[in-house]
Amino acid sequence: EAGVTQFPSHSVIEKGQTVTLRCDPISGHDNLYWYRRVMGKEIKFLLHFVKESKQDESGMPNNRFLAERTGGTYSTLKVQPAELEDSGVYFCASSSGTGRNEQFFGPGTRLTVL
Amino acid sequence: AQSVAQPEDQVNVAEGNPLTVKCTYSVSGNPYLFWYVQYPNRGLQFLLKYITGDNLVKGSYGFEAEFNKSQTSFHLKKPSALVSDSALYFCAVRDRDTGGFKTIFGAGTRLFVKA
């Protein structure tokens, strides 16, 4: 079974540019999550999809961040325009069933905004 | 508000010795608790979880954790550490009473096992 994949693995952009991160969850997993880890701090929840619907986007930092999951399969996270404080590692995870189930994580995308 | 504290940035142990990685949490309701491990250049991998029932939970690679409700703790333990256990460990909590999907992670503890 293929795991969660993320693309790109690294991205270096300048302040003000746009970046789009992609996540392909494990096939059949209805739940998809985005997280961010900044400079060795805690992994912060950004949002949770159930299929194509945003179930909880309480962790999205501001309206420069836009997440989509068209068709309930892969998801994209767009940052536009990027700011310096957006730098960090963005993780995607997926899970099946209820909240008691563990999540499967992708390797992350390291975003550097210069 | 939910939160997780991992008070140690790094834990150093000698191979063959027992190890403990500490975690305390705060949720308004009842928790689901998880431990994940991250190896270099990899995503987080699930180790074990507490949902309900027995307070001592056993997981992958010989790890276990004990849920202590009165102390709001969920410390990760292993009786005999291996060099290959060296990695970054994250504790996480979900509030089952609010639906249980939003996961709050700690800042991580780096475990270094010396041969």
Interface residues (C-beta under 8 A of the other chain):
Chain A: G3 V4 N31 Y33 Y35 G40 K41 E42 I43 K44 F45 H48 Q55 D56 S58 G59 F91 A93 T98 G99 R100 E102 Q103 F104 F105 G106 P107 G108
Chain B: V4 Y32 F34 Y36 N41 R42 G43 L44 Q45 F46 K49 I51 F90 A92 R94 R96 G99 G100 F101 K102 T103 I104 F105 G106 A107 G108
